[in-house]
């Protein structure tokens, strides 16, 4: 299951992670986010132990959302070694996210 990432735990779970991290920026009212959500959950199961997969609700966590200039959702950011290395804006097939995630492993 994807972990919940917040403004409070972002540094600990994402920046300080020794594994690649995928963060899904979403909101409950966002239709495309609901399409991407199950894909993110599948990736969380498949990459358990290899990568950190998390979801950040932009309505509840404006700090991190602002810090990374999130203007449209869903936006998925990929981090490695505490650095932003890739991003995907909008709903895309699982294969597109998996390709970007595998590139960080």
C-alpha positions in Angstrom: 0.0 0.0 0.0 1.2 3.5 -0.8 2.3 5.5 2.2 0.8 8.8 3.1 3.2 11.6 2.7 2.6 15.0 4.3 4.3 18.3 4.7 5.5 17.1 8.2 7.1 13.8 7.1 8.2 14.7 3.5 11.9 15.2 4.4 12.1 12.0 6.4 10.3 9.8 3.9 11.4 11.3 0.6 14.5 13.5 0.9 16.3 11.2 3.3 15.2 7.9 1.6 18.0 5.6 0.4 15.6 4.1 -2.1 14.0 5.8 -5.2 10.7 7.5 -4.3 7.5 8.1 -6.3 5.2 10.7 -4.9 1.7 11.0 -6.3 0.3 14.5 -5.8 -3.5 14.2 -5.8 -6.8 15.4 -4.3 -10.1 13.7 -3.6 -12.1 15.9 -6.0 -9.8 15.2 -8.9 -11.2 12.7 -11.4 -7.9 11.8 -13.2 -6.4 11.3 -9.8 -8.9 8.6 -9.0 -7.8 6.9 -12.3 -4.1 7.0 -11.3 -4.7 6.0 -7.7 -5.1 2.3 -8.2 -2.1 2.2 -10.5 0.0 3.9 -7.8 -1.3 1.2 -5.3 -0.3 -1.6 -7.7 3.2 -0.1 -8.0 3.5 0.1 -4.2 2.8 -3.6 -3.9 5.1 -4.6 -6.8 8.0 -2.4 -5.7 7.7 -3.0 -2.0 11.3 -3.1 -0.6 12.8 -1.7 -3.8 11.2 1.8 -3.9 9.1 4.1 -1.7 5.7 4.8 -3.2 3.6 7.5 -1.6 0.7 9.8 -2.1 0.5 13.4 -1.0 -2.9 15.2 -0.8 -2.4 18.7 -2.1 -5.3 20.1 -0.3 -4.0 19.0 3.1 -0.3 19.6 2.4 0.2 23.0 0.6 3.8 23.4 1.7 5.4 20.6 -0.3 3.0 21.2 -3.2 4.1 24.9 -3.4 7.8 24.0 -3.0 7.7 21.8 -6.1 5.4 24.1 -8.1 2.5 21.6 -8.4 -0.1 23.4 -10.5 -2.1 20.6 -12.0 -2.9 17.1 -10.6 -2.3 14.4 -10.8 1.4 15.1 -10.8 3.9 12.4 -10.0 7.4 13.3 -8.9 10.3 10.9 -8.9 13.2 11.3 -6.4 16.5 9.6 -6.1 19.1 10.5 -3.4 16.9 13.3 -2.2 16.8 15.0 -5.6 13.9 15.5 -7.9 14.9 13.5 -11.1 11.7 13.2 -13.1 8.1 14.2 -13.2 4.9 13.1 -14.9 1.9 15.4 -15.2 -1.6 14.0 -15.9 -3.1 10.6 -16.0 -0.9 8.1 -17.9 -0.9 4.3 -18.3 0.9 2.2 -15.7 3.7 1.3 -18.2 4.7 5.0 -18.4 5.1 5.3 -14.6 6.8 2.0 -14.4 9.4 3.0 -17.0 10.2 6.2 -15.1 10.4 4.3 -11.8 12.6 1.5 -13.2 15.0 4.1 -14.5 15.7 5.1 -10.9 16.4 1.6 -9.6 
